[in-house]
Amino acid sequence: MLFDPRPKERRGDLFDREKEIEEIKRSVEKYPIVLLLGIRRIGKSSLLKVALNELRNGIYIDVRELYFSSGGWITNTTLTKAFERSLNLSPFKRRILRFLQNVKGVSIAGVSIGFERDVSISEVLEALNKAGVIIAFDEAQYLRFYGSRGGREFLAMVAYAYDNLRNVHFIFSGSEVGLLYDFLGILNYKSPLYGRIYKEVTIEPFSRELSMEFLRKGFEEAGVDVKDEEIERAVELLNGIPGWLVEFGYNYIEHRDFNRAIEGVLAKAERFIEGELKELEKRSHRYLLILKAISMGFNRWEHIKDFIEARSGRIPNSRLAALLKNLEKMSWIKVEYDGLKRYRIVDPIVERVLKIL
């Protein structure tokens, strides 16, 4: 069902993403490291899960879930347990049991895989290398909160696999694209992954025409008649971002009312964004002020600076520059030029919610 709000796992449940699925599959067969990039709610998790299910030798780990479940600090035990859980859910589990049975710290009970406290993930990877494995880390930028050195121990493990285990491949998905690049450090000579070859796959929003076709097909699938002008209006508001289009369709089917459907999208977005903003506020309360300023139309440097200083006191230019650059890296904002440099909120629904928060 196109309007099912849960991440998809079968190709038939996706709309017009065949090209992206095939690109992910081709890329992971050719490259040891693949980066799957795109803004929030664009559908990366669904594409990742569909590709892994079709490849039949992959495991999926949601790093953001690890981050929140561990209280903001990912330990070796947390990561190991996630790896164990993902292996047990993998469709190729039966095929790899014989490779894992002699690894220290791994227990096999029937077709169930268990990791003990002394297990070494590097030794597990060496065993899996004999069968071939794809390990996908969704929202991988949160791995910078792994261990005590900003995730460098994890990167060292990936570098070891890259250099020595030819049948182990990694996919790193991220919606905070700049932070993902910074964490992996492939272009940073201080990083364990410096100089490694990788492939980027970027997921883009639907075009206006595809967005309208998606909504029409979803409503047709549900047996619901919707006016063309309502579909056009929804696309204008939601700007081709599949996650919000799905939410709109789901709400419209439930209420059969355009305004209530849009309100439902905004309510879902508000809950989602509030959680994100709380995380931002832990780093600096001025992130919220910057986003609020831009959403209200104060989108030039001097206007943002005035807005912040009127509410929280003086801010040095260097500090404001760093905060703006970080928000770009986290894919909250982007820079546009029309003769003047202006900042814009990337997601129009996020912008609408920020105005009312």
C-alpha positions as CSV (number, residue, x, y, z in Angstrom):
1,M,0.0,0.0,0.0
2,L,1.5,3.3,-1.1
3,F,0.1,5.2,1.8
4,D,1.3,2.8,4.5
5,P,3.3,5.1,6.8
6,R,5.7,2.4,7.9
7,P,9.0,1.9,6.0
8,K,8.6,-0.3,2.9
9,E,10.4,-3.6,2.5
10,R,9.2,-4.8,-0.9
11,R,9.7,-3.1,-4.3
12,G,6.0,-3.4,-5.1
13,D,5.2,-1.1,-2.2
14,L,7.4,1.7,-3.5
15,F,6.5,4.2,-6.2
16,D,8.9,5.1,-9.1
17,R,12.1,4.2,-7.3
18,E,13.3,1.3,-9.5
19,K,16.2,3.4,-10.7
20,E,17.4,4.1,-7.2
21,I,17.0,0.6,-6.0
22,E,19.1,-0.8,-8.9
23,E,21.7,1.9,-8.4
24,I,22.1,0.9,-4.7
25,K,22.4,-2.8,-5.7
26,R,24.9,-2.2,-8.4
27,S,26.9,0.2,-6.3
28,V,27.2,-2.2,-3.3
29,E,28.4,-5.0,-5.6
30,K,31.2,-2.8,-7.0
31,Y,32.3,-0.6,-4.0
32,P,33.3,-1.6,-0.5
33,I,31.6,1.6,0.9
34,V,28.3,3.2,-0.4
35,L,26.9,6.4,0.9
36,L,23.1,6.7,0.6
37,L,22.2,10.4,1.0
38,G,19.0,12.4,1.2
39,I,17.1,14.8,3.4
40,R,14.7,13.6,6.2
41,R,11.5,11.9,5.1
42,I,12.8,11.3,1.6
43,G,12.5,7.5,1.9
44,K,16.1,6.3,2.4
45,S,15.2,3.7,4.9
46,S,12.6,2.1,2.7
47,L,14.9,2.0,-0.3
48,L,17.7,0.6,1.9
49,K,15.5,-2.2,3.2
50,V,14.1,-3.1,-0.2
51,A,17.6,-3.3,-1.7
52,L,18.9,-5.4,1.2
53,N,15.9,-7.8,0.9
54,E,16.6,-8.3,-2.8
55,L,20.3,-8.8,-2.3
56,R,19.6,-11.5,0.3
57,N,23.0,-11.1,2.1
58,G,22.6,-7.9,4.1
59,I,21.9,-6.8,7.6
60,Y,20.2,-3.5,8.6
61,I,21.1,-1.4,11.8
62,D,19.2,1.7,12.7
63,V,21.9,3.8,14.4
64,R,19.5,6.6,15.4
65,E,17.5,4.0,17.4
66,L,20.7,2.9,19.1
67,Y,21.6,6.5,20.0
68,F,18.2,7.2,21.7
69,S,17.9,3.8,23.4
70,S,21.3,4.2,24.9
71,G,20.8,7.7,26.3
72,G,22.9,9.5,23.7
73,W,26.0,7.4,24.0
74,I,26.5,4.2,21.9
75,T,28.6,1.6,23.7
76,N,30.3,-1.4,22.3
77,T,27.7,-3.6,24.1
78,T,24.9,-1.6,22.5
79,L,26.4,-2.0,19.0
80,T,27.2,-5.7,19.5
81,K,23.6,-6.4,20.6
82,A,22.2,-4.5,17.6
83,F,24.5,-6.5,15.3
84,E,23.3,-9.8,16.9
85,R,19.7,-8.8,16.5
86,S,20.1,-7.8,12.9
87,L,21.9,-11.0,12.0
88,N,19.0,-13.0,13.5
89,L,16.5,-11.0,11.4
90,S,18.5,-11.4,8.2
91,P,17.1,-13.6,5.4
92,F,20.6,-15.2,5.0
93,K,20.9,-16.3,8.6
94,R,20.8,-20.0,7.9
95,R,23.5,-19.7,5.3
96,I,26.0,-18.1,7.6
97,L,25.6,-20.3,10.7
98,R,28.4,-22.7,9.8
99,F,30.8,-19.7,9.3
100,L,30.0,-18.4,12.8
101,Q,30.0,-21.6,14.8
102,N,33.8,-21.5,15.6
103,V,34.0,-17.8,16.4
104,K,34.9,-17.1,20.0
105,G,32.0,-15.5,21.9
106,V,29.4,-16.6,19.4
107,S,26.8,-19.2,20.4
108,I,24.5,-21.1,18.0
109,A,21.3,-22.6,19.4
110,G,19.3,-24.2,16.5
111,V,19.1,-21.3,14.1
112,S,19.5,-18.6,16.7
113,I,22.7,-16.6,16.9
114,G,23.9,-15.3,20.3
115,F,26.8,-12.9,21.1
116,E,28.5,-13.1,24.4
117,R,30.3,-10.3,26.2
118,D,33.7,-11.2,24.9
119,V,32.7,-11.5,21.2
120,S,34.9,-9.5,18.8
121,I,32.9,-7.9,15.9
122,S,36.1,-7.9,13.8
123,E,36.3,-11.7,14.2
124,V,32.6,-12.0,13.3
125,L,33.3,-9.9,10.1
126,E,36.2,-12.2,9.3
127,A,33.9,-15.2,9.5
128,L,31.1,-13.4,7.5
129,N,33.7,-12.5,4.8
130,K,33.7,-16.2,3.8
131,A,30.0,-15.9,2.9
132,G,29.9,-12.3,1.8
133,V,27.9,-9.7,3.7
134,I,26.5,-6.2,3.3
135,I,26.2,-4.2,6.5
136,A,23.9,-1.1,6.3
137,F,23.9,1.6,9.0
138,D,20.9,3.8,8.7
139,E,21.4,7.4,10.0
140,A,25.1,6.5,10.4
141,Q,26.2,10.0,11.4
142,Y,25.0,9.1,14.9
143,L,28.0,6.7,15.1
144,R,30.1,9.7,16.1
145,F,28.6,9.1,19.5
146,Y,30.1,5.6,19.6
147,G,32.8,5.0,22.2
148,S,35.0,7.6,23.8
149,R,36.8,8.9,20.7
150,G,34.0,10.2,18.4
151,G,33.6,6.8,16.8
152,R,37.2,6.4,15.7
153,E,37.3,2.8,17.0
154,F,34.4,2.0,14.7
155,L,36.0,3.7,11.7
156,A,39.2,1.7,12.4
157,M,37.2,-1.5,12.2
158,V,35.6,-0.5,8.9
159,A,39.1,0.4,7.6
160,Y,40.4,-3.0,8.6
161,A,37.5,-4.7,6.8
162,Y,38.0,-2.4,3.7
163,D,41.7,-3.4,3.5
164,N,41.4,-7.1,4.4
165,L,37.9,-8.5,3.9
166,R,37.0,-8.2,0.2
167,N,33.5,-9.7,0.7
168,V,32.4,-7.3,3.4
169,H,30.6,-4.2,2.1
170,F,29.2,-1.2,4.0
171,I,26.3,1.1,3.3
172,F,26.1,4.3,5.3
173,S,22.8,6.2,5.1
174,G,22.4,9.7,6.4
175,S,20.0,12.7,6.3
176,E,22.6,15.0,8.0
177,V,24.9,14.8,5.0
178,G,27.6,17.1,6.2
179,L,27.9,15.4,9.5
180,L,28.1,12.0,7.8
181,Y,31.0,13.2,5.7
182,D,32.7,14.7,8.7
183,F,32.3,11.5,10.7
184,L,33.6,9.2,8.0
185,G,36.4,11.5,7.2
186,I,37.2,9.9,3.8
187,L,38.8,13.2,2.7
188,N,40.4,13.9,6.1
189,Y,43.9,12.5,6.4
190,K,43.5,12.1,10.2
191,S,40.6,9.6,9.7
192,P,41.1,5.8,9.5
193,L,39.0,5.9,6.3
194,Y,41.1,8.6,4.6
195,G,41.6,7.9,0.9
196,R,39.2,5.0,0.7
197,I,37.1,4.7,-2.5
198,Y,33.3,5.0,-2.1
199,K,30.2,5.5,-4.1
200,E,27.4,8.1,-3.5
201,V,23.8,7.4,-4.2
202,T,21.6,10.5,-3.6
203,I,17.8,10.3,-3.2
204,E,15.9,13.3,-4.6
205,P,12.3,14.5,-3.9
206,F,9.7,13.6,-6.5
207,S,9.1,16.2,-9.2
208,R,5.7,18.0,-9.2
209,E,4.4,15.7,-11.9
210,L,5.5,12.5,-10.1
211,S,4.1,13.8,-6.8
212,M,0.7,14.2,-8.3
213,E,0.9,10.8,-10.0
214,F,1.9,9.3,-6.7
215,L,-1.1,10.7,-4.9
216,R,-3.5,9.8,-7.6
217,K,-2.2,6.2,-7.7
218,G,-2.4,5.9,-3.9
219,F,-5.9,7.2,-3.8
220,E,-6.9,4.9,-6.7
221,E,-5.4,2.0,-4.8
222,A,-7.5,2.9,-1.7
223,G,-10.7,3.4,-3.8
224,V,-11.0,7.1,-2.8
225,D,-11.9,9.9,-5.2
226,V,-10.0,13.2,-4.7
227,K,-10.4,16.4,-6.6
228,D,-7.4,17.4,-8.9
229,E,-7.2,20.8,-7.3
230,E,-6.8,19.2,-3.8
231,I,-4.0,17.0,-5.1
232,E,-2.3,20.0,-6.7
233,R,-2.6,22.0,-3.5
234,A,-1.1,19.2,-1.5
235,V,1.8,18.9,-3.8
236,E,2.4,22.7,-3.6
237,L,2.5,22.4,0.2
238,L,4.5,19.2,0.6
239,N,7.1,19.8,-2.2
240,G,7.6,16.2,-3.4
241,I,8.9,14.7,-0.1
242,P,7.5,11.2,-0.1
243,G,7.2,10.9,3.7
244,W,4.8,13.9,3.9
245,L,2.9,12.9,0.8
246,V,2.3,9.4,2.4
247,E,1.1,11.1,5.6
248,F,-1.3,13.4,3.7
249,G,-2.7,10.4,1.7
250,Y,-3.1,8.3,4.9
251,N,-4.9,11.1,6.7
252,Y,-7.1,12.0,3.8
253,I,-8.3,8.4,3.5
254,E,-9.1,8.4,7.2
255,H,-11.0,11.8,7.3
256,R,-12.0,12.5,3.7
257,D,-11.2,16.1,4.3
258,F,-8.3,18.1,2.8
259,N,-7.8,20.5,5.7
260,R,-7.9,17.8,8.3
261,A,-5.4,15.8,6.2
262,I,-3.0,18.7,6.0
263,E,-3.4,19.4,9.8
264,G,-2.6,15.7,10.4
265,V,0.7,16.1,8.4
266,L,1.6,19.2,10.4
267,A,0.7,17.5,13.7
268,K,3.0,14.5,12.8
269,A,5.7,16.9,11.7
270,E,5.4,18.9,14.9
271,R,6.0,15.8,17.0
272,F,8.9,14.7,14.8
273,I,10.5,18.1,14.8
274,E,10.1,18.7,18.5
275,G,12.2,15.7,19.2
276,E,14.8,16.8,16.7
277,L,14.8,20.4,18.1
278,K,15.4,19.1,21.6
279,E,18.5,17.3,20.4
280,L,19.7,20.6,18.7
281,E,19.0,22.6,21.9
282,K,21.3,20.3,23.9
283,R,24.1,21.5,21.6
284,S,23.1,25.2,21.5
285,H,19.8,27.0,22.1
286,R,20.8,29.4,19.4
287,Y,20.2,26.7,16.7
288,L,16.5,27.1,17.5
289,L,16.6,30.8,17.2
290,I,18.4,30.6,13.9
291,L,15.8,28.2,12.5
292,K,13.0,30.3,13.8
293,A,14.4,33.5,12.3
294,I,14.8,31.9,8.8
295,S,11.3,30.4,8.9
296,M,9.9,33.9,9.7
297,G,11.7,35.5,6.7
298,F,14.8,36.8,8.5
299,N,17.0,34.9,6.1
300,R,20.0,37.1,5.6
301,W,23.1,37.1,7.8
302,E,22.6,40.5,9.4
303,H,18.9,39.8,10.0
304,I,19.6,36.5,11.6
305,K,22.2,38.1,13.8
306,D,19.8,40.9,14.9
307,F,17.1,38.4,15.6
308,I,19.4,36.3,17.9
309,E,20.9,39.2,19.7
310,A,17.5,40.7,20.4
311,R,16.5,37.5,22.2
312,S,19.7,36.0,23.7
313,G,22.4,38.7,23.8
314,R,25.5,39.4,21.7
315,I,26.8,36.6,19.4
316,P,30.3,36.9,17.8
317,N,30.4,36.6,14.0
318,S,32.6,33.6,14.1
319,R,30.1,31.8,16.4
320,L,27.2,32.6,14.2
321,A,29.1,31.4,11.1
322,A,29.9,28.1,12.9
323,L,26.2,27.6,13.9
324,L,25.0,28.3,10.4
325,K,27.6,25.9,8.9
326,N,26.5,23.2,11.3
327,L,22.9,23.6,10.4
328,E,23.9,23.2,6.7
329,K,25.8,20.0,7.5
330,M,22.8,18.7,9.4
331,S,20.6,19.4,6.3
332,W,18.3,21.8,8.1
333,I,19.1,24.8,5.9
334,K,20.7,25.6,2.6
335,V,22.2,28.7,1.0
336,E,20.7,30.4,-2.0
337,Y,21.8,33.4,-4.0
338,D,19.7,35.9,-5.8
339,G,22.2,38.6,-5.9
340,L,22.4,38.3,-2.1
341,K,23.2,35.4,0.1
342,R,20.1,34.0,1.8
343,Y,19.4,31.0,4.0
344,R,16.4,28.7,3.5
345,I,14.8,25.9,5.4
346,V,15.2,22.7,3.3
347,D,11.9,21.1,4.2
348,P,8.8,23.3,3.6
349,I,6.8,21.3,6.2
350,V,9.6,21.9,8.8
351,E,9.4,25.6,7.9
352,R,5.6,25.7,8.5
353,V,5.9,24.0,11.8
354,L,8.8,26.3,12.9
355,K,6.6,29.3,12.3
356,I,4.0,28.1,14.8
357,L,6.3,26.6,17.4
